[in-house]
Amino acid sequence: MLKQNKVLYKKKLCELLDLPAKNDFEIRDKAIIEILYSCGLRRNELVKLNVHNIDIKNNELRVNNGNYTVLNLPSNINLLQKLWV
């Protein structure tokens, strides 16, 4: 029997992102959700991400999907900037 994929709907996603982050781990988790949603990453692409793949100055994300693809990060990814402060 095949597993059914679960979907996170936009309304629930917005509710999650609106919750206040209480510590660095919650900030990290919210940044991950923002990256997944805004860049359309696949789970395996997210797992391969490292800090050196993110270029905050140029709003770029290098994704390892067999070869490296450079994606533009939306300018409203606030949580990533908090992680670098």
Chimera marker file (.cmm) of the C-alpha trace (Angstrom):
<marker_set name="trace">
<marker id="1" x="0.000" y="0.000" z="0.000" r="1" g="1" b="0" radius="0.5"/>
<marker id="2" x="1.349" y="3.441" z="-0.941" r="1" g="1" b="0" radius="0.5"/>
<marker id="3" x="1.692" y="6.180" z="1.640" r="1" g="1" b="0" radius="0.5"/>
<marker id="4" x="-0.473" y="9.175" z="0.980" r="1" g="1" b="0" radius="0.5"/>
<marker id="5" x="1.392" y="12.496" z="0.947" r="1" g="1" b="0" radius="0.5"/>
<marker id="6" x="0.230" y="15.014" z="3.506" r="1" g="1" b="0" radius="0.5"/>
<marker id="7" x="-0.303" y="18.595" z="2.445" r="1" g="1" b="0" radius="0.5"/>
<marker id="8" x="0.216" y="21.697" z="4.539" r="1" g="1" b="0" radius="0.5"/>
<marker id="9" x="-2.340" y="24.233" z="3.405" r="1" g="1" b="0" radius="0.5"/>
<marker id="10" x="-1.535" y="27.934" z="3.162" r="1" g="1" b="0" radius="0.5"/>
<marker id="11" x="-3.851" y="28.899" z="6.037" r="1" g="1" b="0" radius="0.5"/>
<marker id="12" x="-2.200" y="26.446" z="8.434" r="1" g="1" b="0" radius="0.5"/>
<marker id="13" x="1.244" y="27.488" z="7.201" r="1" g="1" b="0" radius="0.5"/>
<marker id="14" x="0.491" y="31.151" z="7.935" r="1" g="1" b="0" radius="0.5"/>
<marker id="15" x="-0.746" y="30.202" z="11.407" r="1" g="1" b="0" radius="0.5"/>
<marker id="16" x="2.533" y="28.374" z="12.091" r="1" g="1" b="0" radius="0.5"/>
<marker id="17" x="4.659" y="31.280" z="10.891" r="1" g="1" b="0" radius="0.5"/>
<marker id="18" x="2.654" y="33.786" z="12.932" r="1" g="1" b="0" radius="0.5"/>
<marker id="19" x="3.435" y="31.973" z="16.188" r="1" g="1" b="0" radius="0.5"/>
<marker id="20" x="6.194" y="33.709" z="18.178" r="1" g="1" b="0" radius="0.5"/>
<marker id="21" x="9.542" y="31.924" z="18.222" r="1" g="1" b="0" radius="0.5"/>
<marker id="22" x="10.705" y="31.413" z="21.795" r="1" g="1" b="0" radius="0.5"/>
<marker id="23" x="14.255" y="30.209" z="21.151" r="1" g="1" b="0" radius="0.5"/>
<marker id="24" x="16.882" y="29.681" z="18.443" r="1" g="1" b="0" radius="0.5"/>
<marker id="25" x="15.533" y="26.251" z="17.527" r="1" g="1" b="0" radius="0.5"/>
<marker id="26" x="12.082" y="27.648" z="16.820" r="1" g="1" b="0" radius="0.5"/>
<marker id="27" x="13.601" y="30.455" z="14.733" r="1" g="1" b="0" radius="0.5"/>
<marker id="28" x="15.540" y="27.809" z="12.773" r="1" g="1" b="0" radius="0.5"/>
<marker id="29" x="12.422" y="25.691" z="12.273" r="1" g="1" b="0" radius="0.5"/>
<marker id="30" x="10.392" y="28.649" z="11.048" r="1" g="1" b="0" radius="0.5"/>
<marker id="31" x="13.209" y="29.626" z="8.656" r="1" g="1" b="0" radius="0.5"/>
<marker id="32" x="13.160" y="26.072" z="7.272" r="1" g="1" b="0" radius="0.5"/>
<marker id="33" x="9.413" y="26.303" z="6.686" r="1" g="1" b="0" radius="0.5"/>
<marker id="34" x="9.849" y="29.678" z="4.958" r="1" g="1" b="0" radius="0.5"/>
<marker id="35" x="12.552" y="28.278" z="2.665" r="1" g="1" b="0" radius="0.5"/>
<marker id="36" x="10.535" y="25.172" z="1.799" r="1" g="1" b="0" radius="0.5"/>
<marker id="37" x="7.427" y="27.150" z="0.968" r="1" g="1" b="0" radius="0.5"/>
<marker id="38" x="8.918" y="30.194" z="-0.749" r="1" g="1" b="0" radius="0.5"/>
<marker id="39" x="11.508" y="28.335" z="-2.832" r="1" g="1" b="0" radius="0.5"/>
<marker id="40" x="9.489" y="25.194" z="-3.523" r="1" g="1" b="0" radius="0.5"/>
<marker id="41" x="12.247" y="22.898" z="-2.311" r="1" g="1" b="0" radius="0.5"/>
<marker id="42" x="11.881" y="19.164" z="-2.187" r="1" g="1" b="0" radius="0.5"/>
<marker id="43" x="12.528" y="17.377" z="1.092" r="1" g="1" b="0" radius="0.5"/>
<marker id="44" x="15.789" y="15.821" z="-0.147" r="1" g="1" b="0" radius="0.5"/>
<marker id="45" x="17.033" y="19.240" z="-1.326" r="1" g="1" b="0" radius="0.5"/>
<marker id="46" x="16.352" y="20.707" z="2.106" r="1" g="1" b="0" radius="0.5"/>
<marker id="47" x="18.190" y="17.874" z="3.842" r="1" g="1" b="0" radius="0.5"/>
<marker id="48" x="21.312" y="18.590" z="1.759" r="1" g="1" b="0" radius="0.5"/>
<marker id="49" x="21.345" y="22.322" z="2.622" r="1" g="1" b="0" radius="0.5"/>
<marker id="50" x="24.200" y="23.706" z="4.687" r="1" g="1" b="0" radius="0.5"/>
<marker id="51" x="24.924" y="27.199" z="5.956" r="1" g="1" b="0" radius="0.5"/>
<marker id="52" x="27.388" y="27.804" z="3.116" r="1" g="1" b="0" radius="0.5"/>
<marker id="53" x="24.538" y="27.244" z="0.602" r="1" g="1" b="0" radius="0.5"/>
<marker id="54" x="22.786" y="30.431" z="1.732" r="1" g="1" b="0" radius="0.5"/>
<marker id="55" x="24.015" y="33.843" z="0.580" r="1" g="1" b="0" radius="0.5"/>
<marker id="56" x="22.059" y="36.481" z="2.516" r="1" g="1" b="0" radius="0.5"/>
<marker id="57" x="23.829" y="39.457" z="0.886" r="1" g="1" b="0" radius="0.5"/>
<marker id="58" x="22.761" y="38.403" z="-2.614" r="1" g="1" b="0" radius="0.5"/>
<marker id="59" x="19.495" y="36.692" z="-1.542" r="1" g="1" b="0" radius="0.5"/>
<marker id="60" x="20.609" y="33.439" z="-3.135" r="1" g="1" b="0" radius="0.5"/>
<marker id="61" x="20.283" y="29.802" z="-2.193" r="1" g="1" b="0" radius="0.5"/>
<marker id="62" x="22.431" y="27.104" z="-3.802" r="1" g="1" b="0" radius="0.5"/>
<marker id="63" x="20.458" y="23.859" z="-3.958" r="1" g="1" b="0" radius="0.5"/>
<marker id="64" x="22.112" y="20.485" z="-4.487" r="1" g="1" b="0" radius="0.5"/>
<marker id="65" x="19.743" y="18.593" z="-6.757" r="1" g="1" b="0" radius="0.5"/>
<marker id="66" x="22.355" y="16.485" z="-8.516" r="1" g="1" b="0" radius="0.5"/>
<marker id="67" x="24.077" y="19.650" z="-9.656" r="1" g="1" b="0" radius="0.5"/>
<marker id="68" x="23.944" y="23.000" z="-7.927" r="1" g="1" b="0" radius="0.5"/>
<marker id="69" x="21.046" y="25.264" z="-8.843" r="1" g="1" b="0" radius="0.5"/>
<marker id="70" x="21.015" y="28.870" z="-7.663" r="1" g="1" b="0" radius="0.5"/>
<marker id="71" x="17.611" y="30.144" z="-6.530" r="1" g="1" b="0" radius="0.5"/>
<marker id="72" x="16.681" y="33.690" z="-5.632" r="1" g="1" b="0" radius="0.5"/>
<marker id="73" x="15.411" y="34.003" z="-2.088" r="1" g="1" b="0" radius="0.5"/>
<marker id="74" x="12.400" y="36.261" z="-1.607" r="1" g="1" b="0" radius="0.5"/>
<marker id="75" x="13.372" y="39.456" z="0.169" r="1" g="1" b="0" radius="0.5"/>
<marker id="76" x="10.773" y="38.842" z="2.876" r="1" g="1" b="0" radius="0.5"/>
<marker id="77" x="12.610" y="35.921" z="4.462" r="1" g="1" b="0" radius="0.5"/>
<marker id="78" x="13.118" y="37.648" z="7.781" r="1" g="1" b="0" radius="0.5"/>
<marker id="79" x="13.974" y="34.616" z="9.860" r="1" g="1" b="0" radius="0.5"/>
<marker id="80" x="17.096" y="33.791" z="7.880" r="1" g="1" b="0" radius="0.5"/>
<marker id="81" x="18.460" y="37.227" z="8.676" r="1" g="1" b="0" radius="0.5"/>
<marker id="82" x="17.801" y="36.660" z="12.375" r="1" g="1" b="0" radius="0.5"/>
<marker id="83" x="19.884" y="33.493" z="12.240" r="1" g="1" b="0" radius="0.5"/>
<marker id="84" x="22.889" y="35.430" z="10.903" r="1" g="1" b="0" radius="0.5"/>
<marker id="85" x="22.717" y="38.247" z="13.463" r="1" g="1" b="0" radius="0.5"/>
<link id1="1" id2="2" r="1" g="1" b="0" radius="0.2"/>
<link id1="2" id2="3" r="1" g="1" b="0" radius="0.2"/>
<link id1="3" id2="4" r="1" g="1" b="0" radius="0.2"/>
<link id1="4" id2="5" r="1" g="1" b="0" radius="0.2"/>
<link id1="5" id2="6" r="1" g="1" b="0" radius="0.2"/>
<link id1="6" id2="7" r="1" g="1" b="0" radius="0.2"/>
<link id1="7" id2="8" r="1" g="1" b="0" radius="0.2"/>
<link id1="8" id2="9" r="1" g="1" b="0" radius="0.2"/>
<link id1="9" id2="10" r="1" g="1" b="0" radius="0.2"/>
<link id1="10" id2="11" r="1" g="1" b="0" radius="0.2"/>
<link id1="11" id2="12" r="1" g="1" b="0" radius="0.2"/>
<link id1="12" id2="13" r="1" g="1" b="0" radius="0.2"/>
<link id1="13" id2="14" r="1" g="1" b="0" radius="0.2"/>
<link id1="14" id2="15" r="1" g="1" b="0" radius="0.2"/>
<link id1="15" id2="16" r="1" g="1" b="0" radius="0.2"/>
<link id1="16" id2="17" r="1" g="1" b="0" radius="0.2"/>
<link id1="17" id2="18" r="1" g="1" b="0" radius="0.2"/>
<link id1="18" id2="19" r="1" g="1" b="0" radius="0.2"/>
<link id1="19" id2="20" r="1" g="1" b="0" radius="0.2"/>
<link id1="20" id2="21" r="1" g="1" b="0" radius="0.2"/>
<link id1="21" id2="22" r="1" g="1" b="0" radius="0.2"/>
<link id1="22" id2="23" r="1" g="1" b="0" radius="0.2"/>
<link id1="23" id2="24" r="1" g="1" b="0" radius="0.2"/>
<link id1="24" id2="25" r="1" g="1" b="0" radius="0.2"/>
<link id1="25" id2="26" r="1" g="1" b="0" radius="0.2"/>
<link id1="26" id2="27" r="1" g="1" b="0" radius="0.2"/>
<link id1="27" id2="28" r="1" g="1" b="0" radius="0.2"/>
<link id1="28" id2="29" r="1" g="1" b="0" radius="0.2"/>
<link id1="29" id2="30" r="1" g="1" b="0" radius="0.2"/>
<link id1="30" id2="31" r="1" g="1" b="0" radius="0.2"/>
<link id1="31" id2="32" r="1" g="1" b="0" radius="0.2"/>
<link id1="32" id2="33" r="1" g="1" b="0" radius="0.2"/>
<link id1="33" id2="34" r="1" g="1" b="0" radius="0.2"/>
<link id1="34" id2="35" r="1" g="1" b="0" radius="0.2"/>
<link id1="35" id2="36" r="1" g="1" b="0" radius="0.2"/>
<link id1="36" id2="37" r="1" g="1" b="0" radius="0.2"/>
<link id1="37" id2="38" r="1" g="1" b="0" radius="0.2"/>
<link id1="38" id2="39" r="1" g="1" b="0" radius="0.2"/>
<link id1="39" id2="40" r="1" g="1" b="0" radius="0.2"/>
<link id1="40" id2="41" r="1" g="1" b="0" radius="0.2"/>
<link id1="41" id2="42" r="1" g="1" b="0" radius="0.2"/>
<link id1="42" id2="43" r="1" g="1" b="0" radius="0.2"/>
<link id1="43" id2="44" r="1" g="1" b="0" radius="0.2"/>
<link id1="44" id2="45" r="1" g="1" b="0" radius="0.2"/>
<link id1="45" id2="46" r="1" g="1" b="0" radius="0.2"/>
<link id1="46" id2="47" r="1" g="1" b="0" radius="0.2"/>
<link id1="47" id2="48" r="1" g="1" b="0" radius="0.2"/>
<link id1="48" id2="49" r="1" g="1" b="0" radius="0.2"/>
<link id1="49" id2="50" r="1" g="1" b="0" radius="0.2"/>
<link id1="50" id2="51" r="1" g="1" b="0" radius="0.2"/>
<link id1="51" id2="52" r="1" g="1" b="0" radius="0.2"/>
<link id1="52" id2="53" r="1" g="1" b="0" radius="0.2"/>
<link id1="53" id2="54" r="1" g="1" b="0" radius="0.2"/>
<link id1="54" id2="55" r="1" g="1" b="0" radius="0.2"/>
<link id1="55" id2="56" r="1" g="1" b="0" radius="0.2"/>
<link id1="56" id2="57" r="1" g="1" b="0" radius="0.2"/>
<link id1="57" id2="58" r="1" g="1" b="0" radius="0.2"/>
<link id1="58" id2="59" r="1" g="1" b="0" radius="0.2"/>
<link id1="59" id2="60" r="1" g="1" b="0" radius="0.2"/>
<link id1="60" id2="61" r="1" g="1" b="0" radius="0.2"/>
<link id1="61" id2="62" r="1" g="1" b="0" radius="0.2"/>
<link id1="62" id2="63" r="1" g="1" b="0" radius="0.2"/>
<link id1="63" id2="64" r="1" g="1" b="0" radius="0.2"/>
<link id1="64" id2="65" r="1" g="1" b="0" radius="0.2"/>
<link id1="65" id2="66" r="1" g="1" b="0" radius="0.2"/>
<link id1="66" id2="67" r="1" g="1" b="0" radius="0.2"/>
<link id1="67" id2="68" r="1" g="1" b="0" radius="0.2"/>
<link id1="68" id2="69" r="1" g="1" b="0" radius="0.2"/>
<link id1="69" id2="70" r="1" g="1" b="0" radius="0.2"/>
<link id1="70" id2="71" r="1" g="1" b="0" radius="0.2"/>
<link id1="71" id2="72" r="1" g="1" b="0" radius="0.2"/>
<link id1="72" id2="73" r="1" g="1" b="0" radius="0.2"/>
<link id1="73" id2="74" r="1" g="1" b="0" radius="0.2"/>
<link id1="74" id2="75" r="1" g="1" b="0" radius="0.2"/>
<link id1="75" id2="76" r="1" g="1" b="0" radius="0.2"/>
<link id1="76" id2="77" r="1" g="1" b="0" radius="0.2"/>
<link id1="77" id2="78" r="1" g="1" b="0" radius="0.2"/>
<link id1="78" id2="79" r="1" g="1" b="0" radius="0.2"/>
<link id1="79" id2="80" r="1" g="1" b="0" radius="0.2"/>
<link id1="80" id2="81" r="1" g="1" b="0" radius="0.2"/>
<link id1="81" id2="82" r="1" g="1" b="0" radius="0.2"/>
<link id1="82" id2="83" r="1" g="1" b="0" radius="0.2"/>
<link id1="83" id2="84" r="1" g="1" b="0" radius="0.2"/>
<link id1="84" id2="85" r="1" g="1" b="0" radius="0.2"/>
</marker_set>
